[in-house]
Amino acid sequence: MPSKSVSPVGWYVGSYLLRFIELNDPGNDDPQQEFLTWENTVIVQADNLDHAYDKIVALAAFETESYRGGPEGVPVRWVFEGMTELLPIYEELADGAEIMWAEHEPTRLEHLRQRVFSRNELIRPSVDDTEPSPSG
């Protein structure tokens, strides 16, 4: 029986968390400080979960170069905080293929319905291009 931790098609999906900092801000290491964060989800071709993990961490490292942001040219960068998800993909990549899932604890119906969004909430105009992006 094949292992559930190995993708039969050689693809894995993983998510990682980045936080945005101004390099000269003294609160960058304060656990109570709030930060803009992005959770990026990518797919990688890999031999196993370990290989996929290493590839995704390497991809995330490309997003952490310092640069000057905003009109004042403040030194900033995205900090890699770590992986949040790593799963094998079990189906060939194609239109409609399932690539990710999550199992949740039993939850009251009213709370389930608070987690979903309407079409209009999901499909809205793009965010202003002035927002910081992890690719600079």
Order of alpha helices (4+ residues) and beta strands (2+ residues): beta-beta-alpha-beta-beta-alpha-alpha
